[in-house]
Amino acid sequence: EDTVVEVPAACVSGGVVRIGGPELVMMAGPCTVESEEQLMTTAAAVRKEGAVILRGGAFKPSTSPYGFRGLGEEGLKLLAKARDEFGMAIITEVMTPTDVAMVCEYADILQIGTRNMQNYMLLDEVGRTRKPVVLKRGMSSTFEEWLLAAEYILSQGNRNVILCERGIRTFEKTTRNTMDISAFPLIKRLSHLPIISDPSQGTGRRDIVGPMSLASIAAGSDALLVEVHPNPDEALKDGAQSITIEQFRQLMPQVQSVASAI
Ligand code: PEP
């Protein structure tokens, strides 16, 4: 039987978003929380277009130690403020076992990033909570390794696991990662868990986030996790893969039309 993960969100009727059910779920927001103004502007815009879950990184796994590494707990507080104002559920990354309890105080969904997919102490710790967990695919991981990582969380008793395809490492340099569209139908065959798509990290390119969103939905993705920024060219992190608010507004009807066609 397929797992449907329930996430509380005041903005939807009934107060619960279901990931893995018949409805496509939209998660959107900035890559990284930069300021109250940036977060609130983005949250208001994506909510208006139909997103029900707000993404935003507070603890960032930056490839370079000199890159912006997030606002930490201050960023989590801003996310909680956005939830109070717009009723959206909050997804944000947790990077260390010692931060899990603190991040749980603010987040509705814990995100495990690609770099931590095989951080088994972290997987055990989020497994001991009952919070929904989005487990990103390791950038060089096979489906088997990914599903075994999910088992770490499940085997601790947390049944609320959502897989996320975010692209894998290949020889190709035109994109930041290569999105593996086969992940959606294959994971549906191999597992009962929901699977969602991150076309922003998956491509690293704003110009193809839209087409890869549509392709993911057509292939069976249960939700999209999209990076949106009011001014991506000025973003402190990952601006190249963040779409504008206007692009998000244009994407939403296309997404709905593919979702209703399958
Ligand atoms: C993110 O979503 O902010 C992120 C860093 O993703 P990934 O772990 O897929 O690189």
Residues whose N, C-alpha, C, O or C-beta is under 5 A from the ligand:
A	BS01	PEP	C31 G57 G113 T114 R115 K136 R166 Q201
